Amino acid sequence: MLTGKVCKKRWRQDKIPDKTKCPECSGELTEARNFNLMFKTFMGPVEDSANTVYLRPETAQGIFVNFKNVLMSSRQNLLLESVR
């Protein structure tokens, strides 16, 4: 991904003919950066490279959207007052 420094729009590097000028504003482009649609997280009790997993965004959405439901239905009393 390349980003225009003036207009802040992002472009795929393989889709623009001139890699030095932004197609939108003719300004300078940033250096190429990797772009990943997958959500990086860790499975298990220890955060190390062996426990790294990548989830699709729609799969990872449940972690955040259903947090209150999981919290309310579990037996533990975590941050109960701050979620209500």
Protein Blocks (a to p, Z undefined) as FASTA:
>chain_A
ZZdfklopacdfklpfblkbcfklopacdddddddfbdcddedjbdcfklgccddfklmm
mmmmmmmmmmmmpmbdghklmmZZ
